[in-house]
Amino acid sequence: MLERAQKRFFSEGEKIFTQGETGDCAYIIESGRVEVSVTSDAETAVLTTLGVGEIFGEMSVLDGSPRSASATAMEPCILIIVSSEALSERFQAADPVVRLLINVLLKHVRFSNQSQVKGLINLKASDAKVIASEDKEQQKLDALERLKLEADLKQGLDEKEFQLHFQPIVSMETCKIVGFEALIRWNCPTRGMVRPDVFMEIAEETSLIVPIGKWVIEKACECLAKFEGALSKGNIKNKIFMSINISGRQFHDVNFMNHLEATVANYSLSPKNIKLEVTERCLMEGTTALQAIKMSRAEGFLVALDDFGTGYSSLSYFNQFDIDVLKIDQSFVRSMKSGKKMRVVTQAIASMASGMELSSIAEGIETDEDYQSLKRMGCDYGQGYLFSKPLPFDNAYQYLINDLRSSDRAV
């Protein structure tokens, strides 16, 4: 039973809180009704009316932002006070799925900028209520869809619905295969093929990225061993490498390095033939990533910086992190035709890699014009649809066999 001090009475027309104030608590309506409104340029629009059992004022407490709206008692109200401490403690202790739901709702409910608020103010009050109601319903639908997707993702892992596709990486001098990048695919029975950027975002936000990442490492190493077997049968002494994408969250897993080393040893592979691809975002996660990268390189693994130039990291990171390979993002490659500036930027990245004695891999090569331009810029390796799209293992294996049988075939 709540103590009397944890409740508060508001008379009709009394302000409960005002837009712009610091949020120190949330409220649950025990009796009465509350009107929520937003004000801009001295104009006010009603967003919604809340009744018994509904909670409000929680967003400001959870994300630390000022109140984005005002709340007024429409009639005598008794409100249960939920302190910021109680709300924060429960949020941190909540199940990851619940935290995901709350974060999604917060992102959708918060206005992204003042212009959106002004746009709402310019509507009739009745229209504003309709839009607010529709928006609230959409928020629920979006949050529920993410939860369903996470549940399907967990089941997909249990039911072995994932597979790896392999995109060949070739020498820019000879166009012969030097390695593959392992790319995860998910064929969900109820959803069909789900785009990697969609389901991997969910995996990154939850603990699912750890078991999924382990599966990718194991499967990629198993397939690399088979690719190396093809080289042995063809009496080819050259080795090929396997690029595996690693997220920052995997680096936080204390068993990451042990699992990686054990898997590589299990398939009798050399660490120097495994490239761990990390993004700029991963570098920005601080000391954990720094230590993990140093440990990986100390054990003989190569590290490639993926999506270089598309994030917000500083060039000073090259002083802190030991990188072996610089990947030129496909957005630069595709934009080279649009003007001189993008060609200059792409050339600068390739020259920087060469000057720092790093290998460079250009992604997204789709035309002979792309290939010739990047080759002149000094890129070492390339991948893209000009050579091959990502392939299931059997097709990739046959592609490698055909490549071994062919003579040097520089474009």
Sequence and secondary structure as in RCSB ss.txt:
>XXXX:A:sequence
MLERAQKRFFSEGEKIFTQGETGDCAYIIESGRVEVSVTSDAETAVLTTLGVGEIFGEMSVLDGSPRSASATAME
PCILIIVSSEALSERFQAADPVVRLLINVLLKHVRFSNQSQVKGLINLKASDAKVIASEDKEQQKLDALERLKLE
ADLKQGLDEKEFQLHFQPIVSMETCKIVGFEALIRWNCPTRGMVRPDVFMEIAEETSLIVPIGKWVIEKACECLA
KFEGALSKGNIKNKIFMSINISGRQFHDVNFMNHLEATVANYSLSPKNIKLEVTERCLMEGTTALQAIKMSRAEG
FLVALDDFGTGYSSLSYFNQFDIDVLKIDQSFVRSMKSGKKMRVVTQAIASMASGMELSSIAEGIETDEDYQSLK
RMGCDYGQGYLFSKPLPFDNAYQYLINDLRSSDRAV
>XXXX:A:secstr
   GGGEEEE TT EEE TTS   EEEEEEES EEEEEEETTEEEEEEEE TT EESHHHHHH    SSEEEESS
 EEEEEEEHHHHHHHHHHS HHHHHHHHHHHHHHS SSHHHHHHHHTS HHHHHHHHHHHHHHHHHHHHHHHHHH
HHHHHHHHTT EEEEEEEEEETTT  EEEEEEEEEEEETTTEEE HHHHHHHHHHSTTHHHHHHHHHHHHHHHHH
HHHHHHHHTT     EEEEE  HHHHT TTHHHHHHHHHHHTT  GGGEEEEEEHHHHTT HHHHHHHHHHHHTT
 EEEEEEETSS   TTHHHHS  SEEEE HHHHHHGGG HHHHHHHHHHHHHHHHTT EEEE    SHHHHHHHH
HHT  EE STTT   EEHHHHHHHHHHHHHS     
